Amino acid sequence: MTDDIYVGAIGVEFRPDVGTSLSGATKMEIWAEKPSGAIVHWTALQYGSTTKLTYKTVSGDLDESGTWTFMGYVEWGSTDHHWGIAYEKEILELFTVPES
């Protein structure tokens, strides 16, 4: 099995760690910056009883090839919010052979 992800992939699960308890969270999202610089917000859930969020992509989510940046975002009401540490993932164009 490969960890390579291609444009248009559906059902890819992202699990960013926000590094803090999610107890009582009122909003959980994964923020993604596309290679074009556009930013999208995906509504996430808590992954088990961890400090990680989880989201599975649907049609139209992964619509650009290149380096994407992902991070978790959590709110506890309107005045308390937290971002997890950002990480990057290369989203490949179809029929691109990944570098070894």
Secondary structure, DSSP 8 states (H G I E B T S, - for coil): ----EETT--S-EE--B-SS--TT-SEEEEEEE-TTS-EEEEE-EE-TTSSBEEEE--TTSS---EEEEEEEEEESSSS-EEE---EEEEEE-TT-----
